[in-house]
Amino acid sequence: MFRVDVEVGGNKHTVLAHVSGKMRMHFIKILPGDVVTLEVSPYDLNRGRIVYRKK
């Protein structure tokens, strides 16, 4: 589980996110400071899934 800071419209939020299955399957590592793409649940905006690590 990772705490990810998300900035939307100038407001900062913290989302608790886990790594998606495909990223786990291909051994893609996430380090502090990485820029990632999140999928956020519409039911709970404080939880999400990391689906992509930008280079």
C-alpha positions in Angstrom: 0.0 0.0 0.0 1.2 3.5 -0.9 0.1 6.9 0.1 -0.2 9.0 -3.0 -0.6 12.8 -3.1 -3.1 13.9 -5.8 -3.5 17.5 -6.9 -6.9 18.3 -8.5 -7.7 21.9 -9.3 -5.1 23.2 -6.9 -6.3 21.1 -4.0 -4.2 18.3 -2.6 -5.6 15.0 -1.5 -4.0 11.9 -0.1 -5.1 8.5 -1.5 -4.2 5.1 -0.2 -3.4 3.0 -3.3 -2.2 -0.5 -4.1 -0.3 -1.8 -7.1 -2.5 -3.4 -9.8 -2.2 -7.0 -10.7 -0.4 -6.6 -14.1 2.2 -4.3 -12.5 2.8 -6.9 -9.8 2.9 -9.7 -12.4 5.6 -7.9 -14.4 7.7 -6.9 -11.2 7.4 -3.2 -11.8 8.7 -1.4 -8.8 7.3 1.8 -7.3 9.7 4.1 -5.5 9.0 7.3 -3.5 8.9 10.3 -6.0 7.6 8.3 -8.9 4.8 9.8 -11.0 2.0 7.3 -11.3 -1.5 7.0 -12.9 -4.3 6.1 -10.5 -7.7 4.6 -10.8 -9.9 5.8 -7.9 -13.1 4.1 -6.8 -16.2 6.2 -7.2 -17.5 4.8 -3.9 -14.5 5.6 -1.7 -12.3 8.5 -3.0 -9.6 7.8 -0.4 -8.6 4.5 -2.0 -7.3 3.6 -5.4 -5.2 1.4 -7.6 -1.8 2.3 -9.2 -2.1 1.3 -12.9 0.9 3.0 -14.5 4.3 4.4 -13.6 5.4 7.2 -15.8 9.0 7.4 -16.9 
